[in-house]
């Protein structure tokens, strides 16, 4: 992966962590996320 892409992933991860920490967004259990993905993308 190139350095620019790696920096962008790091920025996005930090942003998402801050959103979770502040309560701006709520996490969901892995099992729920996987079930939603299976429903959306069967097969």
C-alpha positions as CSV (number, residue, x, y, z in Angstrom):
1,X,0.0,0.0,0.0
2,X,1.3,3.4,-0.8
3,X,2.1,5.9,2.0
4,X,-0.7,8.3,1.0
5,X,-3.3,5.6,1.2
6,X,-1.9,4.4,4.5
7,X,-2.2,7.9,5.9
8,X,-5.8,8.2,4.7
9,X,-6.7,4.9,6.4
10,X,-5.0,6.1,9.7
11,X,-7.0,9.4,9.5
12,X,-10.3,7.6,8.9
13,X,-9.6,5.2,11.7
14,X,-8.9,8.0,14.1
15,X,-12.0,9.9,13.0
16,X,-14.2,6.8,13.5
17,X,-12.7,6.1,16.9
18,X,-13.4,9.7,18.0
19,X,-17.0,9.4,16.8
20,X,-17.4,6.2,18.9
21,X,-15.7,7.8,21.9
22,X,-17.9,10.9,21.8
23,X,-21.1,9.0,21.3
24,X,-21.8,10.6,17.9
25,X,-22.2,7.1,16.6
26,X,-22.9,3.7,18.2
27,X,-21.2,0.5,17.6
28,X,-23.1,-2.7,16.9
29,X,-22.2,-6.3,17.9
30,X,-20.2,-8.2,15.3
31,X,-22.9,-10.9,15.0
32,X,-25.4,-8.2,14.1
33,X,-23.1,-6.6,11.5
34,X,-22.4,-10.0,9.9
35,X,-26.1,-10.8,9.7
36,X,-26.8,-7.5,8.0
37,X,-24.1,-8.1,5.5
38,X,-25.3,-11.6,4.8
39,X,-28.8,-10.3,4.2
40,X,-27.6,-7.5,1.9
41,X,-25.1,-9.7,0.0
42,X,-26.5,-13.3,-0.1
43,X,-24.5,-16.1,-1.5
